[in-house]
Amino acid sequence: MSSTPFDVEVLKELREHTRLFLKLDLAYLVAGGTIVTALKISRGELIEFGAALGFVVFAFVAIGVFDTTIDSLVFKDWLSARTGDGKRQPTGRIRVLLDIQPSIHLLFIAALLMYSVGFATGAQGSITRIEGRVMLQEEVEFHLKETGTSPRSLEELQAANRRINGILAKLDGEPVIIEANGPKSYRIIFGGWDKTIGTQDDEVVTQEYLIREAFERLFGSKEGIEAKIQVFPKNVENK
């Protein structure tokens, strides 16, 4: 590899090249800010969002530092060439960094797209599981209203209602236990996100806590939950 120093004109062109990548970094930042503004994310939510997307934040900082370092090396070499002070930067290092710079950005964008798809898929899966929980409790409530007694088990509810199997499919393998605490009371135990009954993330629901109403309070209205979770109509005739 040639170690001949770049002349002033070449360095001037290289500076334009490095500035393009710095502008691209700024475009990434502007795009992120636009998304935050469009989603109306609060300061507290932004902190949580940043923690959840730690990989993205780290990758953005790393690529920003990388591009700034290259621009700084080129600028210092250009300044030395102009002033003739003899403090030239290693030409080989500049060549290598400039050669890999486009690939680094391509990898960053590809990784970001893959991460975004995975994150969106996981979020949609979580919404679907919550939807399944809402629907299952509402079917238990409907069974109680129609028969006057709570189902004693999931199997009893399945035998009386063919739609339960479709609802369970939304839970993506999360185990469920339904118990009757009395003639008109019940307890539903969801295995949680680790899909295991008997661990700390189990979630227990009774007739005193309706999942749908909790989400209506969270999103502010019935329209809010309907926008987030599509549920079957209540009290649909079971065939």
C-alpha positions in Angstrom: 0.0 0.0 0.0 1.4 3.4 -1.0 2.3 5.7 1.9 2.8 8.8 -0.3 1.0 11.7 1.5 -2.1 13.1 -0.1 -1.8 16.5 -1.7 -3.9 19.5 -0.7 -6.5 19.1 -3.5 -7.0 15.4 -2.9 -7.5 16.1 0.8 -10.0 18.8 0.0 -12.0 16.2 -2.0 -11.7 13.7 0.8 -13.0 16.2 3.3 -16.1 16.6 1.1 -16.5 12.9 1.2 -16.2 12.6 5.0 -18.7 15.5 5.4 -21.3 13.6 3.4 -21.1 10.8 6.0 -21.4 13.3 8.9 -24.5 14.7 7.2 -25.8 11.2 6.9 -25.3 10.8 10.7 -27.3 14.0 11.2 -30.0 12.6 8.9 -30.2 9.5 11.2 -30.6 11.8 14.2 -33.3 13.9 12.5 -35.2 10.8 11.5 -35.2 9.5 15.1 -36.4 12.9 16.4 -39.1 12.9 13.8 -40.3 9.5 14.9 -40.3 10.5 18.6 -42.3 13.7 17.8 -44.8 11.8 15.6 -45.4 9.2 18.3 -45.6 11.9 21.0 -43.3 10.1 23.3 -42.9 11.7 26.7 -39.5 12.3 28.4 -40.1 9.3 30.7 -41.2 7.1 27.9 -38.2 8.2 25.9 -35.8 7.1 28.6 -37.6 3.7 28.7 -37.6 3.5 24.9 -33.9 4.3 24.8 -33.2 1.6 27.3 -35.2 -0.9 25.3 -33.3 0.1 22.1 -29.9 0.2 23.7 -28.4 -1.5 20.8 -29.6 1.2 18.4 -28.4 4.0 20.6 -24.9 2.4 21.0 -24.6 1.7 17.3 -25.5 5.3 16.5 -23.0 6.7 18.9 -20.3 4.3 17.6 -20.9 5.2 14.0 -20.9 8.9 14.9 -17.6 8.6 16.7 -16.2 6.6 13.7 -17.2 9.2 11.1 -16.0 12.1 13.3 -12.6 10.4 13.7 -12.2 10.0 10.0 -13.1 13.6 9.3 -10.7 14.8 12.0 -7.8 12.8 10.5 -8.5 14.1 7.0 -8.8 17.7 8.3 -5.5 17.5 10.3 -3.7 16.1 7.3 -5.2 18.8 5.1 -4.1 21.5 7.6 -0.6 20.1 7.8 -0.4 19.9 4.0 -1.5 23.6 3.8 0.9 24.9 6.4 3.8 22.5 5.6 4.5 21.8 9.3 5.4 18.2 8.5 2.9 16.7 11.0 1.2 14.5 8.4 -1.3 11.8 9.4 -0.6 8.2 8.5 -1.8 7.9 4.9 -2.4 4.1 5.2 -4.7 4.6 8.1 -6.8 7.2 6.3 -7.0 5.0 3.2 -8.3 2.0 5.2 -10.8 4.0 7.2 -12.2 5.6 4.0 -12.4 2.3 2.3 -14.5 0.7 5.1 -16.6 3.7 5.9 -19.4 2.9 3.3 -19.5 -0.7 4.5 -19.9 0.4 8.1 -22.9 2.5 7.2 -24.4 -0.3 5.2 -24.0 -2.7 8.0 -25.5 -0.2 10.4 -28.6 0.3 8.2 -29.0 -3.4 7.6 -28.7 -4.2 11.4 -31.2 -1.4 12.2 -33.7 -2.8 9.7 -33.3 -6.3 11.1 -33.6 -5.1 14.7 -36.7 -3.0 13.8 -38.4 -6.0 12.2 -37.6 -8.2 15.2 -38.8 -5.5 17.6 -42.0 -4.9 15.7 -42.6 -8.7 15.5 -42.1 -9.1 19.3 -44.4 -6.1 20.0 -47.1 -7.5 17.8 -46.8 -10.9 19.5 -47.2 -9.3 22.9 -50.3 -7.5 21.7 -51.8 -10.7 20.4 -51.2 -12.5 23.7 -52.8 -9.7 25.6 -55.7 -9.9 23.2 -56.0 -13.6 23.9 -56.1 -12.9 27.7 -58.9 -10.3 27.2 -60.9 -12.7 25.1 -60.4 -15.7 27.4 -61.6 -13.8 30.5 -64.6 -12.4 28.7 -65.5 -16.0 27.7 -65.3 -17.0 31.3 -67.5 -14.1 32.3 -70.0 -15.1 29.6 -70.0 -18.7 30.8 -70.7 -17.4 34.3 -73.5 -15.2 33.1 -75.1 -17.8 31.0 -74.9 -20.8 33.3 -74.9 -19.1 36.7 -71.6 -20.9 37.7 -68.0 -20.4 37.1 -66.1 -23.0 34.9 -64.2 -25.3 37.1 -61.4 -25.8 34.6 -60.1 -24.8 31.2 -61.2 -28.2 29.9 -64.8 -27.6 31.1 -64.8 -24.2 29.3 -63.4 -25.8 26.1 -66.1 -28.5 26.1 -68.8 -25.8 26.4 -67.3 -23.4 23.9 -65.5 -24.3 20.7 -64.1 -20.8 20.3 -61.7 -21.3 23.2 -59.2 -23.2 21.1 -58.9 -20.3 18.8 -58.4 -17.9 21.7 -55.7 -20.1 23.2 -53.8 -20.0 19.9 -53.4 -16.3 20.4 -51.5 -17.0 23.7 -48.7 -18.6 21.7 -48.3 -21.6 24.1 -48.7 -19.6 27.3 -50.2 -22.1 29.8 -53.5 -21.3 31.5 -55.2 -22.6 34.6 -58.9 -21.8 35.3 -60.2 -22.5 38.8 -63.6 -22.0 40.4 -63.2 -20.4 43.9 -67.0 -20.6 44.4 -70.2 -20.8 42.5 -69.8 -17.3 41.1 -66.1 -16.7 41.4 -63.1 -17.8 39.5 -59.4 -17.5 39.1 -57.4 -17.5 35.9 -53.7 -18.1 36.1 -51.6 -17.1 33.1 -48.1 -18.6 32.9 -46.5 -15.2 32.0 -43.9 -14.3 29.4 -41.7 -17.3 30.4 -44.6 -19.6 29.6 -44.2 -21.5 32.9 -46.8 -21.8 35.7 -45.4 -21.3 39.2 -42.8 -18.6 38.4 -42.7 -15.0 39.5 -44.1 -13.6 36.3 -47.4 -15.6 36.6 -50.4 -13.3 36.3 -53.6 -14.1 38.2 -56.9 -12.6 37.2 -60.3 -12.8 39.0 -63.7 -11.5 38.4 -62.7 -8.4 40.5 -60.1 -7.4 37.8 -61.3 -7.2 34.2 -58.4 -7.0 31.8 -60.4 -5.1 29.3 -61.4 -2.4 31.8 -57.7 -2.1 32.8 -56.7 -1.4 29.3 -59.6 1.1 28.8 -58.2 3.0 31.8 -54.7 2.8 30.4 -55.6 4.1 26.9 -58.3 6.5 28.2 -61.4 5.2 26.5 -63.0 2.2 24.9 -61.8 3.5 21.5 -58.3 3.3 22.9 -58.3 -0.4 23.6 -60.1 -1.1 20.3 -57.3 0.7 18.5 -54.7 -1.4 20.3 -56.5 -4.7 20.7 -59.1 -6.2 18.3 -61.4 -8.4 20.4 -64.4 -10.4 19.4 -67.8 -8.9 20.4 -69.0 -9.8 23.9 -71.7 -12.4 24.4 -71.5 -13.8 21.0 -73.6 -16.9 20.7 -71.4 -20.0 21.0 -72.2 -22.7 18.6 
